[in-house]
Amino acid sequence: MNDQKTDTVIGEDIVFKGTVRFQNCLRVKGFIKGSVQAEGDLVVEEGGKVEADVNSNSAVVNGTFLGNVEAKEKVEIGKTGTLIGDIKTPKLHIETGAKFTGHSSM
């Protein structure tokens, strides 16, 4: 993910159900359930949870992600991250300690 400014944060106390659309960067510390359609980057922070199918520029998972992700640039699963679902992206990085269950297509 680019070192760009975070435009929006879903805080720890926020539960969002529905479709999320954004252009730049979204950090999730709370919970999203539904779908994510983005031109920008999605970051699921440690303690954050996303249950959605995601189309984005890139995705970084340090929390819990349940669903399929399609990223134009890359997907990263950090050492505290869990991703259960399928991944379609040109670049995939999984740190030691991360959990991934699903299929990947690059």
C-alpha positions as CSV (number, residue, x, y, z in Angstrom):
1,M,0.0,0.0,0.0
2,N,1.2,3.5,-0.8
3,D,2.2,5.7,2.1
4,Q,-0.8,7.9,1.5
5,K,-3.1,9.8,3.8
6,T,-5.9,7.9,5.4
7,D,-9.2,9.5,4.4
8,T,-11.6,7.5,6.6
9,V,-11.5,5.3,9.7
10,I,-14.2,3.0,10.8
11,G,-13.5,3.2,14.6
12,E,-13.5,0.3,17.1
13,D,-17.0,1.2,18.3
14,I,-18.5,1.3,14.7
15,V,-20.6,-1.5,13.1
16,F,-21.4,-0.8,9.4
17,K,-23.7,-3.1,7.4
18,G,-24.2,-2.4,3.7
19,T,-22.1,-1.3,0.7
20,V,-19.0,0.8,1.3
21,R,-17.6,2.9,-1.6
22,F,-14.5,5.1,-1.4
23,Q,-11.8,6.6,-3.5
24,N,-8.6,6.8,-1.4
25,C,-7.8,4.9,1.8
26,L,-10.1,3.3,4.4
27,R,-8.9,1.9,7.7
28,V,-11.1,-0.5,9.5
29,K,-10.8,-0.8,13.3
30,G,-14.4,-1.7,13.8
31,F,-16.7,-4.1,11.8
32,I,-18.0,-4.0,8.2
33,K,-20.5,-6.5,6.8
34,G,-21.7,-6.3,3.2
35,S,-19.5,-5.4,0.2
36,V,-16.7,-3.0,-0.5
37,Q,-16.2,-1.3,-3.9
38,A,-13.1,0.9,-3.9
39,E,-10.7,2.7,-6.1
40,G,-8.4,3.1,-3.1
41,D,-6.8,0.9,-0.5
42,L,-8.4,-1.1,2.3
43,V,-6.6,-1.6,5.6
44,V,-8.1,-3.9,8.2
45,E,-6.3,-3.1,11.4
46,E,-5.6,-5.6,14.2
47,G,-8.9,-6.0,16.1
48,G,-10.9,-4.9,13.0
49,K,-13.2,-7.3,11.1
50,V,-14.6,-7.3,7.6
51,E,-17.2,-9.8,6.4
52,A,-17.5,-8.8,2.7
53,D,-16.5,-9.3,-0.8
54,V,-14.0,-6.6,-1.7
55,N,-12.9,-5.0,-5.0
56,S,-10.1,-2.5,-4.3
57,N,-6.7,-1.2,-5.4
58,S,-5.0,-3.0,-2.6
59,A,-5.9,-4.7,0.7
60,V,-3.8,-5.1,3.9
61,V,-5.2,-7.5,6.5
62,N,-3.9,-7.3,10.1
63,G,-7.3,-8.2,11.6
64,T,-10.0,-10.6,10.4
65,F,-11.3,-10.8,6.9
66,L,-14.0,-13.2,5.8
67,G,-14.9,-13.0,2.1
68,N,-13.3,-12.8,-1.3
69,V,-10.9,-10.0,-2.3
70,E,-9.9,-8.8,-5.7
71,A,-7.2,-6.2,-5.7
72,K,-5.7,-4.5,-8.7
73,E,-2.3,-3.9,-7.1
74,K,-1.7,-6.3,-4.2
75,V,-2.9,-8.1,-1.1
76,E,-0.9,-8.3,2.1
77,I,-1.8,-10.5,5.1
78,G,0.1,-9.3,8.2
79,K,1.4,-11.6,11.0
80,T,-1.8,-10.8,13.1
81,G,-4.1,-11.2,10.1
82,T,-6.6,-13.9,9.2
83,L,-8.1,-14.1,5.7
84,I,-10.7,-16.8,4.9
85,G,-11.8,-16.5,1.3
86,D,-10.4,-16.4,-2.2
87,I,-7.8,-13.8,-3.4
88,K,-7.3,-12.5,-6.9
89,T,-4.4,-10.1,-7.3
90,P,-1.1,-9.7,-9.2
91,K,1.0,-9.6,-5.9
92,L,0.4,-11.5,-2.7
93,H,2.4,-11.2,0.5
94,I,1.7,-13.4,3.5
95,E,3.8,-12.8,6.7
96,T,4.9,-15.6,9.0
97,G,2.2,-16.1,11.6
98,A,-0.7,-15.0,9.3
99,K,-3.6,-17.3,8.6
100,F,-5.0,-17.8,5.1
101,T,-7.7,-20.3,4.1
102,G,-8.8,-20.2,0.5
103,H,-7.5,-20.1,-3.0
104,S,-5.3,-17.5,-4.6
105,S,-5.0,-16.5,-8.2
106,M,-2.2,-14.3,-9.5
